[in-house]
Amino acid sequence: MKKLKSSIGLLFAGALCLASVNRNDKPVFRDVENAHPVHIAGVSEGPDSSRFTYTKLVSGLDEPMEMAILPNYDMVVAERKGAVRYFNNATKELSTIAQFNVFSGIEDGLLGVAVDPDFKHNNWIYFYYGVGGEKSVSHLARFELKGQNLIQDSKKVLLEVPTQRKYCCHSAGYITFSGGLLYLSIGDNTNAEEIEGHTPIDERPGRELSDDQAATANSNDYRGKILRIKPEADGTYTIPDGNLFPKDGSQGKPEIYAMGVRNPFRISVDPKTSYLYWGDVGPDTEVPGSEGKMSYDEINQARKPGFFGYPYFLGDNEVFPDYDFATKKEGPGKDPQKPINDSPHNTGIRELPPAQPAFIWYGKGPSKKYPQVGKGGASAMAGPVYYSDLYPSAPYKLPEYYNGKLFIFEWIRKWIMAVTMDANGNYVSMEPFLPQLKVVAPIDMQIAPDGAIYLLAYGTNWFARNTDSGIIRVEYAEGNRNPIAAVTTGKTIGAAPFTATLSAKGSKDYDAADKLTYEWKIGAKKLVGEEIKYTFTKPGTYNVVLTVSDQNGGKGTATTEFKIGNTPPEVNIETKANRSFYWDNAPFDYNIKVTDKEDGQIQRAKIHAGFNYLAFGKDLAGALSGSEGENIRYAATAKLYASLDCKACHTLETKSIGPALKDISKKYTGDAGAADMLARKIITGGSGNWGSYPMPPHADLPEKDAKEIAGYILSLGKNAEQTPLSAQLKLTEHIGKGNEGAYVLQASYTDKGANGIGPQKTASHIVLRNPLVQMEDYQEGNVGVVIATQNTGYVSYIANITNGKYTRFNQIDLTHIRNIRLRIQEHGAGGTIELRQGGREGQLLGKVDVPGGRLDDLKAGWKEVLLPVSGSKGVQDLYLVFRNEKAKGSLFHIDWMYFENDFNP
């Protein structure tokens, strides 16, 4: 039989590579950890990725929507629920400078922010937001921002946009400037739920809120448009030349530049051609299209003002049928060259301008035309067009390789692409940009005057404060490269007084000859040194900023937060048994103890514990990352679930775009066929049970994984039996189930918080694995590995074992271990195997001699030898060191080792 890998090897990962694409669309594989290209014969390279450095300036924002970069590189961020956040570039500190009264239902709220092009002299800053209160309107308003003070009395409302707040969705709300003109994107704000598999063109009486012909296709309505105006000094605006309709308003709103758009979420203007770009988030229809269903997201290019098709056309002007919501019948669609808006809800012109096709478009499945975009859920965004000569002396300007390229990005699919165009602005190709960055839900992208790229990450879940949200600054350097600052700490949370140990040893500089200096800023205090200690004497939240400098003026910064005032709880799992392995019928005792300095008496109900046998070996480490409320049995499945696009629409507890996972579980409690039904729906997609928002298909997901995910979801609504905090057990569940599984005992406790510091969680675990460990699963070593093939009898093993070589296995408990049984092949000079702990020259725990064998005897059999063990204490890194000082070549081969304990006959 083919030899199976043991579970211990599944707990560790090797080196990772990502594939980027060069200008010829050929893959270039890069070592992520070292960020250097891996050279492959015949493949040309794009810019060296090691010359890009990136710093996460801020994290943990609450639904960030847009950012504004000030001339001094301070930043203002608009959060959807109304908070205006200010990042001080000098101190690296984040504060809240205003809280707007906003309507934040559906997708509305504080959506846009931009500074005036002449901000240095006028201090004007613009916001777009849904106004709180009974009146359904949104405001484009201007304020004065002086320092970190947003002067409320300076407010000037430039534009009021009537909206509806009965149905979801599409608010857009992005603001940008170009050539002194302000561009504002506004979503169609139309019922996107009750469309019956078509587009919202419901002409029935009283259904105007479900008819996009009353919004985006209506020349007399601001919704579903991109507006272009010229702000004036007195807080009003004028209409520039060249908009879509006459300035007198005789044919439509004179502010309109582009119409026929659905949700123009992110826009940009080419600084040279003045072409307008935007990402338009597409509908979810059942109408057949050229690529699957007509549910395309679009990147659009407007070389001049115009009508861009929705709700009549999509993609390359593909035509939607004229669906009658009253009779439920389809009629012929509109003519893209002469579309007529004949809806009774239309208050604008009937004959619209010719429809303009999309620049780039793609659906939920794989795209034949644009294969690089991937598949699944989608949310297209447009970023800036880059020109090298606009940054003549910028220290971080991008390489000439990106000159003239448009950057586009994906909120759901988490990629950034650089789009190459010809001299006329026509599409040529696209390629991934910095795929190793892995931005989580990018929602804004801007290039600063110094050439650095700023990315705003929304984070994983919709309508939530996400820990993986934040602001990322990306720098490129042709000559001297900035150091990359990295802070290593011990604990960052505790009671006052609290002594912190801070190290900058993880910092690096890709210019090998550079000499680095280290400065730490803690409040008003500055300290120097690669490693320092600092004592916080008072409770509070403190930002510690490390600046790493080289002798050529290059600098890199990193910020770490300390929360002083609340000691994290202590969660300990005591056992007299072995903490690494299980054996048939072996006893296992445990006792979970929780203490917390501030909480004092611990409530049993707040201690979460679980003990499970996981009979599969996909990802045992995933069991250790399960959150409270999740069944440990499905912890690895939860990790698989999180790797898909599902979390963008479903949260654990509350309704997002889709229902909460726990609500799904409760709905199908007791339904015997629910698991199979949910698995099918995960693979095929669909809608109707929870509203009309369809779930995208996952056609390539294996059926067994879909069933596992379905089981995970259904488990969330069940009240699991409470695991006792203390027990005496016999381990039998694994018997007859192979060697791939593991027992996982996990305990966690979240305290109440104290002294202004929020609740802190501590978790502890024990993972018991099969005592048969394959030698090739070592964590460190310098031996060779022979891969299992037909010629080796389907056995993999370690070879090229010569004098002084070793293997290391991390964190193994030798409690109750009396011997290690080794399967060896006498194929070489022979020698001694030493067992040591803590290092290659650490304490000797045992050794065994292995006789030599003939090197020319390829059929030499495998034998087992016993290595006795004594003197070990606790969990240690174990080293197997191989000795024979007289031998010049190979000593022997080793297949596996088996840990025998006191209970094993």
ZIQUI-V955703 format. One record per run of one state. SS is the DSSP state (h for helix, s for strand, l for the rest). FROM is the first residue (numbers start at 1). TO is the last residue. If there is no record, write none. Layout:
ss = [SS SS]
from = [FROM FROM]
to = [TO TO]
This chain:
ss = [l h l s l s l s l h s l s l s l s l s l s l s l s l h l s l s l s l s l s l s l h s h l s l s l s l s l s l s l s l s l s l s l s l s l s l s l s l s l s l h l s l h l h l s l s l s l h l s l s l s l s l s l s l s l s l s l s l s l s l s l s l s l s l s l h s l h l h l h l h l h l s l s l h l s l s l s l s l s l s h l s l s l h l s l s l s l s l s l s l s l s l s l s l]
from = [1 7 12 17 22 27 32 36 38 49 52 60 62 63 64 70 75 80 83 89 93 100 102 103 110 116 119 123 124 132 137 147 149 163 172 179 181 187 201 202 208 211 212 215 225 232 237 239 256 260 264 270 276 281 288 289 293 294 297 303 306 308 313 315 318 320 322 325 329 332 340 341 351 352 355 356 360 363 371 374 380 386 388 392 400 403 406 411 416 422 427 433 435 438 442 448 453 458 465 466 470 477 484 485 488 490 493 495 498 504 508 509 517 523 525 529 531 537 540 550 555 565 570 575 581 583 587 596 604 607 615 620 626 632 644 646 649 661 668 674 685 686 687 695 696 703 716 726 731 742 751 754 755 757 758 761 771 772 775 778 780 782 784 787 790 793 797 800 806 814 817 826 828 829 831 838 843 851 853 854 862 869 875 884 893 902]
to = [6 11 16 21 26 31 35 37 48 51 59 61 62 63 69 74 79 82 88 92 99 101 102 109 115 118 122 123 131 136 146 148 162 171 178 180 186 200 201 207 210 211 214 224 231 236 238 255 259 263 269 275 280 287 288 292 293 296 302 305 307 312 314 317 319 321 324 328 331 339 340 350 351 354 355 359 362 370 373 379 385 387 391 399 402 405 410 415 421 426 432 434 437 441 447 452 457 464 465 469 476 483 484 487 489 492 494 497 503 507 508 516 522 524 528 530 536 539 549 554 564 569 574 580 582 586 595 603 606 614 619 625 631 643 645 648 660 667 673 684 685 686 694 695 702 715 725 730 741 750 753 754 756 757 760 770 771 774 777 779 781 783 786 789 792 796 799 805 813 816 825 827 828 830 837 842 850 852 853 861 868 874 883 892 901 905]
